[in-house]
Amino acid sequence: MIQIRKAEPSDFDKIWEIIKEVISTGDTYLFDPSSSKEKMLAYWCSADKHSYVAIHDDEIAGTFIMKDNQPDLGSHIANASYMTAVSASGKGVGKAMGEFSLREAKRLGYSAMQFNIVVKSNERAVKLWQKLGFDIIGEIPDAFNHKQNGLTNAYIMYRKL
């Protein structure tokens, strides 16, 4: 069973391990693979975000954040980012985090969720978000500088809550 809870400072080292592992490939996230622990934790765990961890087999197996997609008059739409440990890939952690985040976003008062950049070649993520009810509402040409493929398109995905 996968449990999800708010992240705590004692989780930060494990969150960093997951972030470092995920961004190191340069194929799904905008963050530079050489980003420091300090930079990434300052971003991922900042006060303007809701940070969470997913626990599988008594280990932190994933993490995600939610925040306002835009300030002020755009703050009714949530934005979120998710990372799963490579060792937990294929175990339902991403799906569990996605489902939980949709319920949590609604509970927090958001009316929709939008992902501003889902790398088109990240087919697993695109399929997961579509299964969870997200629509592709736009495609941005050359939005992501993929480490292996070079400039790659990205989707904007959206779902009402």
Buried (B, 14 or more C-beta within 10 A) or exposed (E): EBEBEEBEEEBBEBBBBBBBBBBBEBBBBBBEEEBEBEEBBEBBBEEEBBBBBBBBEEEBBBBBBBBBBEEEEEEEBBBBBBBBBEEBEEBBBBBBBBBBBBEBBBEEEBEBBBBBBBBBBBEEBBEBBBEBBBEBEEEBEEBBEBEEEEEBBBBBBBBEB
